[in-house]
Structures are given as C-alpha cells and as structure tokens.
Amino acid sequence: MAEPSRAASQPAEVVALFVTAAQDVLHQELGSFPSANAPTMADGPYRAHAITALVGVVGDLRGALVLGLAESTATALAAQLLSTPPEEAAALAPSGIAELANVIAGHACTALAHAGLTVDISPPTLILGAGSQVTTVHTARQRVELTTPWGPIELQLALSALPSSSPRTERSVP
C-alpha cells in the first residue's frame, strides 16, 4: 500500500494506515488477522458501545481514534490476551481495550511519521456503558468494522488536516 505524502495526504490513505495498524496490532497481540469492511461515513453523533476507548491525535492531523466493542467482545479479547478464563479477564477488559486503542494509534502514528506527517497521541480515555453520545463537531467520521473470532470491533476516525498556514502549538514535556 502506498503511504500518503505530506503534500497529498488524502483521508482515504490516512484511514487505510489506521486500519492496517489495527489489523497488524490485533494480529500481533491475538494471533488472528481481522478482516475489515470498506470505510463508510458515520452520520450523527457517535453512540458509545459498552466499552469505548478514545485516543486523541494532534499535530499535522487533529482529531480522534475511537474503538468500540460489546462487553462480551472486550472480555473475550482480554481473556485471549491474558490467557485466562473470561470470568477472570472481565475486570481487566476496559483497561486492556484502552491500551489496545493506544497501541493501534501509536502504530498508525509511526506509519504517518514515515509518510512525513508529524502527529502525536494523547493517553486513551474510556467511556463505559453503551449509548452515550459523543460528537466530533465539524469533523467527519469514517467507520470501519473489524471482524475477529471474538466479535466485531468498531473503529472510527474523526481526523482533519491542520491547514498549512496554521501555526503548530509546540508543547514541552517535563
């Protein structure tokens, strides 16, 4: 797959990098390569799944990666990751999904850096409980469903490019 260039970063190319990152991370961590449907535009506010992780993206691209799963899928994934029975993994499932979203975003950002984009991620935020609404004001969302043996995972991306004339805010890390 061709990587996007800094000058011609098209949304489809960026979405493809995030989907590939998700597939690669899930394959590395779980030993199974998930299939992915074609990206579609998401309408209206995002409705949270039982377990939803959000990872902010800043830099040349701004927005968020959103990973949503049913509780049963999250528990099954955690059980697979930890090699423990689902009843033991259930309590750790939310933090495991947050870390999974973090690793996926990190892998995607590395691919974007190789393509010449400067991006960074925020620590993941968890939304627990289905039905909460999250809006990405003025930023369209692309939706991709990843199919795994443990259940579906919804990946949504709400990203926009930073206009080249906009100054970047530099931040220092203590």
N, C-alpha and C positions, 0 to 999 in steps of 0.2 A: 504494500500500500504506500502511496506517495504521501510524504509528510507535508503539512502546509508550510508555506514560506511566510515570513513576517509581512511581506508586502501584499500577499494574496491569501490571507487566512480566511477561508470560506467556512461558514458554520458547519457544513456537512463534513468537511475534513476534520474539524475540531471534534465534532460528535463522534466520528469514526475512531479518533485517537482515544477518547474516553471509553468507548465500547470495547475496543481492543484491550485497553488497560484492565477493564473489569473482567473480561474473559481470561486474560493471562493471569491475573491475581487469583481468580476463583480456581483456575486450573492448577496453579502452583500450590495453593493452600488446601484444596479439597480433592485434587486428583481427578477432576472431571471438568471437561471443557464445555461451558454452557453455550447453547445456541442463542442467537439474538435476532429478534424481528427487525424489520426496517424501521428507522426512526419516523415518528409521526409528531405533528404539532399537538401539544396539550392545550386544551381550552379551559378557561375559567381558573379559579384558584386551585392550587394543589390540595387534594384531600389526603391527609396522612393515613398511612397504614397502621397496623398495631404497633410496629416498630419502624420508625423513620429516622434516618441519620442525614444531617445536612453538613456539608463541608463548603465553606466559603472559598472563593477563588478571587485573587486580587492581582493586579499588575496590568499587563497588556490586555488581558481578558478580565472581566469582572462579573461576578455572579455566584452561582452555587451548583454543586452536585447534590442531588437528593437520591437516596437509596431507600426504598420502601419494601417492607416484607410483612407477610402474615406472621403471627406469633409462632405458629407451627413450623413455618419455613425457617424462621430465625433459630428456633430451638433445635431443629434437625441439623442446620448448618453448624451451630455451636457444638452439638454432640459429635459431629464428624470431625471438626477442628480439634476438639479436646480428647477424642477417642473415649468418650464417656457415655453412659446411658442418657437419653433425653431428659429424664426427670432430674438428673444431676446438673445438666447443662442449661436448663431453663433459666435459672437465676443469673447466669452469666451471658445469656444471649444478647441482651441490649448492648452491653459494653463491647461484646465481640463484633456486633454489627457496626457499631460506631468505629471501631478500629479497622474493620474491613473497608468501610467507606473512606477512611483516612488513607489507607494503603492504596486503594484504587485511585483516589485523587492525586496522591503522590506520584504514582507511576505515570499517570496521564501528564502531570506537570513536567516530569522528566522528559517525556516524549515531545512535549511542546517546546521545552528548552532546546532540545536537539534540532527543532524546526526553526529556532531563532526567536521564540517568544519568551518574554520574561514573566513568569507567573509564580505565585506563592499560594499556599493554602492556610486556612485557619483550622484550629482544632475542631473536631466534629461536635455537633450539637444533636442531642437526641430528642425526639418527640415520641412519647409513649402514649398509646391509645389511639385507636382509629377514629377518623372523622374530623380531626382538627383541620382548619383551613389555613394555608399559607399562600400568600400572594407574592408574586415577583413583579411588582409594579413596573410597567413599561419594558419588561424583558420577557420575550417569548421563551417558552419551554419546549424542548424536544424530549419525547418519551420513547424509551426502548425497553422491551421486556426481555429479560434473560431467563432462559429455561434451564433449570438444574434438576438433577434427580431428587432433590429435597424440596422442590417447589419453586414457583416463579419469584423473580426479584425484579422490581421496577426501578429503572434508572431514569432519572430526569435531569436534564441540564438546562439551566437558565443562565446563559452567558452572553455577554456583549463585549465587543472590542472597544478598547479605550481609544478615542479619537487621537490621531497622531499629533494634533495641535494641543491636546490636553497635557498639562504638566503632571508628572507622576509624583505621588507623595512618597517620599523616602521615609523609612522608619528605622529606628535603631533598636537593636535587641540588646538588653543589658547582659 
